[in-house]
Amino acid sequence: MNKPARARESLRGLRALVATLLLFAGATAPAQPEPPPTVQPVPATGIGRPIEENPAWDRTLERIAASVVSIDIDQTRAFDTDWNQSSQATGFVVDAERGLILTNRHVVTPGPVVATAIFQNREEVELRAVYRDPVHDFGLYHYDPAKLRYVKPAALPLYPEGARIGTEIRVVGNDAGEQLSILAGTLARLDREAPEYGIGKYNDFNTFYIQAASGTSGGSSGSPVIDIRGRVVALNAGGSNGAQSSFYLPLHRVLRALQLIQRGQPVPRGTLQTLFAYTPYDELGRLGLKPATEEMARTAHPELTGMLVVDEVLPGSTTEGKLQPGDILTHINGRLVTTFEPLEDIIDSSVGATVDIAVERGGERIRQTLPVGDLHAISPSAYLEFGEGVVHTLSYQMARHFNAPVRGVFVANPGYVLGAAGVPRGAVISSVTGKPVATLDDFVAVVGALPDGERATLRYSTLEDPKGSETRVMRMDRAWFPARQCRRDDATGLWPCQDLPAPAAAARQEPAHTTFAASADKLASGLANSLVLVGFDMPFSVAGITERNYHGTGVIVDASRGLVVVDRNTVPVAPGDVRLTFGGSVEIPGKVEYVHPLHNLTVVSYDPALLADSDIRPAKFDARELQPGEPVTVVGLSGDSRLRALATNVATVDDVVFPLSRTLQFREANLEVATLVNSPTDFDGVIVGRDGRIRALWSTFATEGMRESAQVSRGMPAAIVLDTVEAARSGKPLFSLETEFEAMPIAAARKLGLTADWVAKFESRNRAHRQVLAVARVAAGSAAAEALQEGDLLLAVNGETLNRFREVELATQAPRVTLTVLRDGAEKTVEVETAALHGEDIDRMLLWAGAVLHAPHRAMSIQRAIPPQGVFVAYFSYGSPATRYGLFAGRRIVEVDGKPTPDLDAFIAAVQGRPDRSSVRLKTVTWNGSTGVTTLKLDQSYWPTWELRRTGAGWERRAIP
């Protein structure tokens, strides 16, 4: 079928599904695809192999152990090459007096990060990102030494000269933060090329790496590589899956950066926006290296086997057209340069100036004077957060992957707004509403002026087609999510945010006229003016629902009030944005009016005045039951609003039987639905009889099977549809017995003690349905849960013998009913208070610590017998405290610091006003009743608390301090 709406949402849908399915799992899932199988950054968890040590190594390791720390990292926002995620790595103290810890760049991360260091004695200190190199895989954190009470770590000295072939080394890291992991190795190469982690990922370049014959694994990112005297000779960074080898970053540039930071000075980093490759002499000869030049280089550096060759020149750079791939670098500023270290030494010392470069190109010597750019200036240090998405200026790292100039706005996370528009992660936006956007500030100037609901055309390119471009239309959101610009502050290590100014009020949409296309099918043409394409976007995953973008066919049931009925696989919940397309040419906003609490139906509304004098007609219904073999026609709309029709026959009318939802989402029950012969699979809509009246909706039902979400199409009876519309109009409650039944053949009921008198009553009641309804489950916390038991046979309601779902539903439309049941072979009469249900669905949500919280929804109590108490965790964001501390979807929070939290009000009262980075103790209950205690440290900087509440004017968002 055609729902959920957009395949382009598959990545975000998969991430949402994984997050929600964690309620049945015990661990987090990776927030992004794994690196390629050949070479990867050292993973964040695992176990190192034990080694036998000699006494000298034992003394060294004992001395340095207190200086090695485990680092918990929460990347709070997707940024540049990284997704937001939580992970763990290693670092080590390089300045105990100033509190500086060295680790990898991909541990400090290029974007906003919250990190904590855990020393070997389990003392914990907060970390602040001090420096992340724009290119090389190292960075520095700062901690407050005064915060350490029980451990006094010593600084480990950096000794880049100690990296020599044959040197015996140890890599000291952590095993998931639980213990020290020590691995042995021997340095084998000093001139290995930087490892490649894949397209679109962080990759180091313009440096050698050191290769060792050892298999570092598990929590080793950022581990020190030490010699027998305890000196750090390299920084652990990557490993190969295909061989027992590891890759370490040399420390020459690391030591320079550390010394500058220790002196309180900035770390200049220059760039020619050019990548060089170390190339052996045999290949250099084929490139045209002069023999005299080779002799000069070999004489100057007999230990080397090659020179540097231009590999890439970034388009749009000042170097473009002056250097070319294949150029052999010989001199800079008159100095012979054959390796990366002297190259970078000169370039880093020349930021804002020029350098004289000599290269050989095809045997010809060429000299160029080139300006040296600021590498920090082309590394983004700000981002815009709007509509749940994150964008920033394209980085040098990603520009390399695109082979494009360093300009445009990079989509780090599409979020709600860009994702709904079909703009993928990794897109580079070049214009908005026709205006070029070379930088983030350009983008903010255009997008910041868009009011809520305003549309804007985007032009962008992707990694798959970097030279081409695509266009999409996004709809701005200023309601569900804040819009704010955040800039890095190296003094605090935070990325403080400033809300964008409120835009001008949105202009009222002008009325528009539309017509409806005729069809060769007479029945379809008669219904064209009564069908509308309904689109629905969910800003949050709630109520166990993981997909967030839908579309389907709606039926106009009241043209004067603008009421449309759809299935709950098109509009599954109340929180979201509704759009209705009439005649394939006019799109207007809608609003959720009523979500049926029991059945697969929702009523939405629109403003009829926006359709001018368009010929909109309410559909006509025929509430008679469909019969097997009856000829019918299915009429509906495809995803492009084309009118579709298919003549067929009713195959069966059967009870709906769907498995229990693993994600605790709505599941249809207590209903008879129609199946069709050769039914349509590419559109939904209505089932009509020969007279053109609607006999049923041809609806899609969400279900699950084999651990995957699925959807099936069935005929929803017209009588149920009409009742739903009346409930939406009147606002009256629907009384529910809060019980799921299953049909049991009379023969089977006899074996349970059904008497001959009752058999006669059931047979005379309905000769076509020789069945008895048995209680399959009752909703936890309901009155029925006290009066009924699973397996009870329902004999009568208020003295009337009933044996069909619809009959029972109609007979129980009162605050209290009398039931006659057969239990354990004995007949019993019980009084049951029904539940008054309304169609508001979820009308309040709380965003707290990166989790989406709301009151427990009905599917939990009816499917899994979960009491409607506490606060339900509907979803969690990666890189948030909820992820870090295991506050997974599907759990209920029932206590905060020992105080019961039976509802959202109690929960808010218990958590509001708490300072940033303070801890709370949560008592949680899983879907199967397992109780646990979770401690969680708040992050008010990146994960403040917001409440969203549905009012008469729509959804309102407010901050809770």
N, C-alpha and C positions, 0 to 999 in steps of 0.2 A: 504493500500500500504506500501511500504518499505521505505518511506521517511517522515519526517526527519530520519536520519540514526540510531540514537542510543537511545534506551529507557533509557539507563543509564544516559542520560543527562536530565532526566525528572525534577529533582530538579532545576538544573540551568535554564532549559527552562521555568519552572514555574516562577522562580524569574524574568527572563527577561520579560515574558509575563505580570506578575503583574506590573512590572515597566513601561512597555510601555503602558498598558491599563490605567495607571493613567492619561493619557491625557484626559480621559473621566470621571475622578473621582476627588474628591477634597481633598484627604488625602493620606498619605503614608500608605504602607502596612507593616506588620511585616516582618523582614528580615530572620526569622527563625520560625520553628514551635513553637506553644505556649507550655508552660510547662504542665505537666499532670494536670487533672482536680482536683485532690485531694489536692495537696499542691503546691503552686507556689511562686516564689519571688514576693514581692509586686509590682504590675504593675506600669508603669511609668506615667499613666494619670488616671484621674477619679475625682470624687467629694466625699468629706467626708461629713458625716451627721452632721448637726449643733447640738450643745449641750447647755444646760443651765448651766451657771457657777455661783458659789458663789463668793462673793467679793474677797476672798483670791486667788482663781484660776484666777480671772480676773486680779488682780495685777501681779500675776506671769507670766501669758501669755503675758501681755503687756510688761513686763520687758524683756522677753527672745525672743520676736518676731523678733527683729532686728538681732538676731544672727542665725536665720534659713534662709537658702538660697535654692533657686531652682538651680539645676545643669543641664545644657544642655550637653549631652554626645554624642560625635561622635566617635564610635569605628571604626577607619579608616581601619583596616585590620581584617579579620577573624583570630582568634588566640585561640588556646587551645579549650575550650568548647564553645566559643562564635563565632557567625557570626559577620561580620562587619554590623553595624547598627547605627541609630541615635535614641536617647531616652531622657528621662528626669527623674530626681530623686530629692532627697533632701539631704542636708548636713547641718552641723551646726558648728559654730566656737568653737574650743576648745582651741585655743591660739591666741588671738587677736594681741598680740605683734609680734609674728612670722608669723602670717597669716596662721594658720593650720585649716583645715576643716575636720571633721570626717564624713565618710559616709560608705556605704557597699563596700566590695571587688568587687561585680559585678557592682558597679558604677564606681570605679576606673579602673576596668577591668584588666585582666592579660596581655593584649597586648597594642599596641599603641593606644592612646586616645587623643582627643582634647576636653577640657571641659571649660565651662564658668559658673561662679556663678552669680546669679542674686539675689540681696538683696531685702528686702521687699519694699524699696523705689525705686526699678527698676534700681539701680546702677548695673553696670556689670563689672566684673573683670575676667581676664584670670586665669585659674587654671593650676597648674603643678602637675602631679602625684608624690607624695613623697614616698608612701609605699602602697603596696597591700600585705595582708597576704597570704602566700602560701596555707593555708587551711581554716582559719576562715573568715567569711563574714564581714570583715572590712578593710578599707583602709583610707589613708589620702591624701588630696590635699593641695597644698600651693598656696596662693595668696599674692600679694604685698599690705600690708596695706596702703602704701602711695598712692595707686591708688584710694582709697576711699575718696571722697571729702565731701559727705553729710551725711554719716552714720558712726557711730563709734560703731561697735558691741562689745559686751562684751563676753568674753569666758564663755561657759557653763561648769560648773564643772562636772567631771565624778565621780559618787558616786556608785560604784558597790555594796557596802554593803547595799544600800537602796532597793535592789530588795528582797522583802519579800512577802510571800503569804498574800493576802488581801490588799496590798498597792494600793491605788487609784492612777491612772496615767492618763496622757494625752499624746497623740502622735501628735506632731506638724509637719505638712508637708506642701506641696504645692499642689494646684489643678491646674495641668498643668502650673504652674508658674504664674497663674493669681492672686491668693489670698492665704491667710493662711487657711489651713484646719486643724481643731482640732477635735480629736476623743477621747472619754473617754473610760476607761476600768479599770479592776481590775486584778492584778496579781493573777493567779490561780495555776500555777505550776512552780517550779524552776528546775525541773529535766527532762524536756521533751527531747526526743531524737531529734537530728538535723533533720530538714525536708528533705525529699527526693524529688528532682526535676526531677529525671528521668535518664535513662541510657544515657551516652554521654553528660550530662549536668553538670554544676558545682554543687557539693554537699559538704556541710560542714560535718565534722566528728570529733570525739574525743573531743566533747564538749557537755555540756548541752545547751538547749535552754529554755527560759522562755516563758510560755504560758499565755495569757491573754484572758479574755472574752470580746473581742471587735473586731470589723470588720474593721481594717484599710484597706483602699483601695486608689488607685489613687495617684500617685506621692509620695508615702510614703516610698519608698526604701531609707534608710539612715536617716530617721527621728529620732529625739531624743525622747526617752520615759522618761518623766519627772515626778517628784513627785510635791507635792503642793508647795515646796520651790524652785522649778526651778532647782533642781539637776537632772542630767541625770543618770537614774538607769539602762538603757538598750538601745540597738540600734535596731530599727525596721528592720526586715529583710524579713519575709515571712508571708503568710497567707493561710488559708484553704478555698477552695470554698464550701466545704460541711458543714461547721459550722461557726458560728460567733466567730472565734478565730484567734488570731494572735500570731506570734512567734518572740521573741526578743533575740538578742545575749547578753549574759552576758558581763560585761565590765572589768573583771579582767585582761585578756590578752591584751585587748585594752589599758588599762591604762598603763600597763608595756611598751608596744610599744611606746605610746605617750611620756612617760617620757624619754625613751632612745633617741628618735628623738629630743626632746627638748634639751637634753644634747649634741646633735651632734654625737651620738654614733650609730653604727649599731644595728639592732634588730636580735639577734641570734635566730634561730628556728631549733630545733633538731628533729630528727625522727628516729624511729625504723622500719619504713615502715610497721607498724602494726596498725590495727584498733581495738579499744576496744569498747565494748558495756556495758552499765550499766544494770546489770541484778539483778532482785529481789531475796531475800533470798530463797524463795520457790524453784525457779528454780536452784539456786546455790546448794541447797541440793541435787537435782537430778544429778547435775554435779559432786558431790563428795566432796563438801566443808565440811571440818572437823568441828564438833560441837565446838571444842575449838577455831578454827579460827573465826567462826561466833560470838561466845561470845565475843572474843577480839574486833572484828570490831564493834559490836553493843555497846559495852561499851565505845569505843573510840568516836563513832559518833552515839549517840542514835537517832539523827534526820534523819538518813539515813535509807533506806530500801533495800540496795543492795550493790554490789561491781562490779568491772570492770572485764570483761571476754574478752579474745582474740577472736575477731570475724573474722579477716582476717590477713594473713601474705603474703605480696607481694612476688611472686616468684622472685628468683634472688637476694633477699635482704640478708644481713648478718644475719638477724633474722630467715630466712627460715631454718627449721629443728631444731631450738632451741626452738621456741615457736610454739604452735599449737592451732588452733581454739578449744575453750572449756577450755583452761587454765584459771584458776582464779588467777588474780593478787592479791598478798598480800603485798609484800614489794619491795621497790626500795632503794638500798643503806642502807638497814636496817630500813627504815622508812615505817610504815604502810601507804599504799596508796589505797584508795577506790573510789576516784572520779577523774575527769579529771584535775581539776585545779592543785593539787599537782603533778600529773603525768607530766603535761606539764612544770611545774616550774622546776622540776628536769631535764627533757630531754632538755629543752631549755638552761639550764645552763651547759650542758655537751657535747656540740657540739665538735666533734673531740676527745672526751674521751670515756670512757666506763662506764657502769652502771651495778651494780649487781642486778639482778631481781630474786625474789622468786615467784613461782606460785604453785598452787595445781592442779594436773592433775589426775583425777579419784581417789582422796583421797591420792595421793602421793605428797609429797613436793619436788619440783625441783628447783634448783638454776642454773642460767645462768649469765655469764658475756657477755654483748652485747655492741658492738661499736655503738655510736650515730652518725648518719649521719647529714649532713647539708641539711635542708629542702629547702633552697634557691637554692642549687646546683642542685636539681632535679626539679626545676621550671624553665621553659625556659625563657631566657631573650634575645633571638636573633631569627631572622627568615630569611629565604631566600625567596626572591620574584623573580619569573621567570615565563615567559609565562603566566602572570596574576595570577598564583597560589601563595599560601603561604604555606611554610612547616617549621617545627621547630622540635627540639628534643622532643620526647614524654615526656609529663609531668607526675608527680605523680598522678594528678587528673585523667587523661585518662588511665594511667596504671592500676589504680584500676578497671576501667570499663572493661578493657581487661583481668584483672587478669594475668598480664604479667609483666616481668621485665621492669624497667624504661630505656629502650633503643630502638633505632629505630627512624625513622623520621616520624612525624605525619603530615598528609595532612589536614591543616586547611581549605584550599580552593583549589579545584582542578584547577580552572581557565581554561585557554584555552588549555594549553598543556596536563596537566594530565586529564582534563575533556574529551578531544578528544580521549585520550587513554583508557578511561573507568575506570580510577582510581577514586573512590568516596571520598568525604569528610569523614574524620574519619579513612581512611586507615593508616596503619603503615608500612612504607617501610623498609624492612630489608636488601635488597641488590639492587645494580644497576650494570648492566652488569656483574653480578656474584660476585661483590665485596661487602662484608658486610659494612653496614652503621649503626653504633650504635649511632652516634651523628650527629648533623647538620654539623659539620666541615668535617666529613667523606663524607657526601652527597655532600657538596660543592666541595670537592676535585675531585670527579668523574664528577658531572654534570657540574661544571664550565669549564671543559676542552672540553665539547661537542660543536662543531661548529653548526651554524644554519643549521637545517635540518637533523642533525645526529640522528640516532635512538639508543635507549637504552632500554634494557630489565629491567623491575622492578619486584621485588617480594614483595608482601605485604600481610598483614592480615587485617581483618575487625572485627568490633564489632559483626557482625552476626556469624562469624566463627573465633574467635580469635586464635584458635589452628591450624587452617588450613592456607593455603596460596594460593595466586593466582598470575599469571604472566600477565603482559601487556607490550606492546611495545610503548614507547612514542617517539615523534619526537621533538627534541629540537628546541626552538624558541629563536633567538637573534635579530629578526628583528622587530616584532610588539611591543614587550614589553621590558623594561629594565630588566636586570638580576643583582640583587644587594643584598648584605647581610646587614641586619640592626640589630643594637644592642642597647639595652636600656641604656640610660644615665640618671641616677637618679638625676644628678646635674641640668639638663635642663628639665627633664621630657619628652624628645623626644627620638625617636629611629633613630638616624642618620644612613644613609645608605652609603655603599661603593660599587660602581659598580664593578662587577666581571671583572677581566682582560679579554681582548678580546682573544678568543681561536684561535688556529691555523685555517687557512682556511680549509673549508670542502674539502675533496677529491672529485674529479669529479667521478660521478657515472659511473661505468664500464658498457659498453653495455652488454646486456643479450639477449639470444635467447628464444623464446617461441613458442609453438605450440598451436593449437586450437582443442578442443575436438569435435568430430563428434557427430551427433544426429541421432536418428532413424527417425526424421522428415527431409526430404530432403530440404525443404525450410530453416529450421533452420541451417542445416549444411552449406548451401550456404552463410549464413550471418554470421557465427561464426567468420570469420576473419575480419569482418567489425564492430563488436560490442566491446565495452570496458566499464568496470565499472568505473564510475567517482565518486570520493569522494571529498567533499568540506567542509572546516571548516572555519567559520567566526570568526575572533578574536573579533569583536565588533558587537553589535546589531545596525544596521543602517537601514535607509529608512523604518522604521516601521516593520522590520522583527525581530522576537523574537527568533526563533530557530537558532542554530548556527552550527549544524552538519548534513550533508546531504550525500546521495549517490543515484545513479541512473544509468540507461543505457545510454551511449553515442554512437553516430553513427559516424564512421570515414568517412569524406567527402573528404579529401585530404591527401593521404598517404605521398606524397612527402613533403608537407609543415607541416604535422602533425596537421591537423585541425579536430576537433571533435565537433559535434553539440549535445546539450543537452537541456532539458527544464529548465526554470527558477525556478522550484521547486527542481532542483538539484544544480544549480549554480545561486542563485538569484541575486547576486550583484557582483561588481568587487573586493572589498576588501576581500581577503581570500586566502587560500591555496588549490590548486588543486592537486589531486593525481589520476593517471590513472592506472588501473590494466588490463593488457593484458593476455588473456588466463588463468586467475586465478593464474598466477605464477610470473609475472614480474610487479612490481609497479615502476612508474617513476613520477617525478613531472610534473606539467602542469602550464599553465598560462591563465588567462582570457583575451581573445582578443576582444570580442564584446558581449555586452549585448543589446539585441533588446529593443529599448525604448518603443515599442508598443505591442509586442507580447511575448508569453511565450517561448522564445528561447535565448540561449546563445551559443557562439562559444568559445571553449578553444583550446589551442595548446599544443603540446609536441615536444620534440626533436626526430625526427625519428632515429637519429644515435644511440640512447640508446637502440634500439630494434634489433641491429645487422642485421642479414639477416632474421629476422622473416617475415613470409608471411602475411603482413598487406595489406588489400585490401580496397579501397574506395567503399562505397555502391553505388548502382545504384538506381536512383529514377524514378518514373513515376508520372508526375505532373497532370495527369487527376484526376478529382474530383471523390470521392467515391460516390457510389449510394446505397440507401437503399436496403437491400436484397442481396447485392453482397457478395459472399464468399471470405473470407480473412483469413489470419493466423497472429496471434500476436507472434512475436519472441522477446525475451529479455533476460536479465540476472537477476538472483536473487542476493541477497546481498552477497552470497558466490561465485559469478561469474559463477554459473552453468547456462548453456544454457537452456532456457525454450521456449516452443512453445504451442500454443493453436489455433486450427482451429475453426472459428466461422463465423458469418455473420454481415454485417453492419446493425444496427437497424435503426438509423435515422441520418440525417445530419441537425443539428439545430443551431440556433444562440446561442452563449454562453451568458448566463445571470447570472452574479454573483452579490451578494450584495456589496454595498460600504464597503470598509475596515475601520474598527474602528481604526486600528493601522496605517492607512495611508500607507500600503504597496502596491506593484504592484498588479494590478487586470486586468485580461484579458478582452477585449471588442472588438467590431467591428470585429467579427470573426465567421465563421461557422465551427463547429467541428462535428466529427462523434462519435456516441455512438455505442456500440457493443452488440450483443446478448450474454448473459452469459460471460461477459468480465472478463479477469483475474484481480484478486485483489492483487496478491502477487508479481507481477513484472511489470516493464514498459519496453518499447523498441520501436518496430516498427510494423506497419501494412503493410503486403506485399500481393501482388496479386499472382495469380497462376504462373506467370512467375518469381517470386522471387524479383521483383523490389519493392522498398518501395513506398507505396502510401500515407503514413502518419506516423508521429511519434505517438506512444501510450504514451502520456505524462500525467504527473500529474500536476494539476493546484491548486495553493494555493487559498483558499477562507475562508470565515468565516461564521459561522451560530450559532445562539443561544449563542452568546458571547464566542464561542470557535473556535479555528482555525481548519480547516478541509482541506481535499484535495480530488479532484475527478479526474478521468482519462477520457481523451477524445482523439480523433484522431486529431492531428495537421496536416493540409494539406501539402503535399509535396511541392507545389508551394511556400508556405510561407517559408519553410525550405530552398529551393534553393535560394530564394531572400536574405535570411539572410546570407547564406554562401557567396554570391557574394558581399554583403555589407561589410562583414568582410574582404574579399580579397582586395576590391578596396579602402576602406576607404572613399567612397563617402557618402555624407549625405543622410538621408532618409527624404523626405519632408512630413510634416504632417499637416493636416487641424486642428489638435488639437481640435477635436470634437468627442464626442461619439454619435452614432446614435442608434435608436431602430427601428425595423421593425414594420410597421403599415399596417394592411390589407387595401386594396384599398377601401373596403366598409366603413371603419372607416374614411379614408382620404376624401371620398366624403362628409361626414358630416361636414368637416372642410373647404369645399369649393373647393375641387379638381374638375376641370371641366371635361366634357365628353371627350374633346380632349386629355387632359393629361391621363385620364383613358385609352383611346385607345392606347396611346403611351406606357404606362407601360405594358398593356396586350400584346401588340405585341413585346415588348422588351424581356419579359421572361414569358412564359405561365406557368412555374412551380412555379415561385415565384411572386405571385400576391400581391405585397406589395409596400409600399413607405417608404423611410427612413426618420424618424423624428429626429430632433436634441434633444438629451436627456440632454446633458450638454456640455459646452465648457470650455476649460482650462483658468483659470484666468491669466490675463496678456498677453494673446495671441492676435494676430490680429483678430482671429475668434470671440473673446469675444466682440469686438467692432462691428463686422458686422453681427453676427448671434444671434438669441435668442432661448431659449428653446421652443420647440413646432413648430419651423419652419419645413416645409416639403421640403426636397431636391427634386427638379424636374430635374435639369440638372447640369452637370459640363462641362464648356466650350462648352455649347450648346448641349451636348449629354445626353440623358435621361439614368439615371443609378438608380438601385434600389437594389444593393447588396454591401455588405461591401468591398469585394475584388475589385470590379469594381471602387468604389470611391477611394480606396487607390491607385490603379494604375493610375487613371486619375488625381490625385493631386500631382504627382511627378514632380512638377515645383515650382519655387519660388513664383509664383502668379497664381491664378486661378479665373475664373469667375463662380459664382454660381447663379443658378436660384432657388428661394425658394418661397414657398407659406406661407405668414404670415398674420394672421387675415383675411383670405379669399382673400387677394390681392397678385398678383404675383409680385415679386421683383427680380431685378438683382443686385448682389453685387460683388465687387472685394475684394478678400481676399488674404492677403499675408500668405503663409504657413511658418511653422517653420522648419528650417533645424536641424534635430536631428542626433546625432552621438551615437556610441555604447560604449563610454567610461564609462558611468554610473558614480558612485561616484568616483572621482579621488583625493579627498582631504578631510581630516578630522582633527579636532582639539579636543584634550583632554584637557579640562579646568575645574578646580574646581570640578573634578569628573564627569563631563558631557561629552558625545560624541556629538560633533557639526559638522554639515556639511551644505552645501547649500541646500535650499529646493528642494526636488526631484519632478519629474513630477507627481507622484501619488497624491500629495497634491493639485496641481492646477487643475487636470482634474477631480478628484473625489469630492473634497470639495470646489472648487473655491477659494483656498487659494493663494494669490498672491505670486510669487516666489521672495520674498523680505525678507531680514533679515537673521538670522542664525538659523537653525533648531536644536532643542534639540532632538537627536535621542535616547539617553539613559542616565541614571545617575547611579552612583555607590552608594551603601548603605554606610553610614558612611562618606559621603563626604559633602562639603558645598552645593552641588546641592541638596542633600537630605534634609539637615538641613533647608535650606531656600526656599524649594519648587520650585526648578527649574526642573520641571517635563518634562518627554518626551512628545513630540507632540507640544510643544510651540515653538514660534519663538522669538528670541531676536532682537528687532528693534532699541533699543537705549541703550547706556551705559553712565551713568551720563549726560543724555540729548543730547549726540552726536548720530546722526543716524548711524546705522550699517547695511547698505543695503547688505553687503556681508562679507565673511570671512576676507578679507584684512582690511576692515574698522573695523571689530571687533578686530582683532589682534592689530591694531594700537591703539585702545582705551583701551586695557587691559594690554598690555605688559609693563614691567618695574615697575609694582606696587609692593610695599613692602609686605612682609608676614603679614597676619592678617589685612590688610587694607580692607576697605569696598568699594563696588561698588553698584551703583543703576542701575538696569536693568528694562527696559520697555519691557514687553513680550505680545505676542498676542496668544491666544489659537486657536484651530482648527476652532471654530465657531465665531472668530472675537472679542472675549472678551479681553479687554486690562487690564493689571495689572502692578503694579510696585513692584519689588522684590529687597530688599537689601540683599547683599551677602558678607560675610567676607571670604577673600581668605585664603587658607592654602597651602603655597608653600612647606612645609615640606613633606606632604604626598600626595598632589595632585598638582604637578607641571604641567606646560603647555607643551604639546607636539604637534607637527604638523606631520601628516603623509601625504605624497604626492606621487602620482603615477608618476614614470618617465619611460623612455625607458628601464632602467635596472631593474625596479621593484619598490616596495614601499620603500620609505626612511623615516626615523623618525629623527626629530631634536627637540632639546629643545628650547623653547622660554622663555627667561628670563622675 
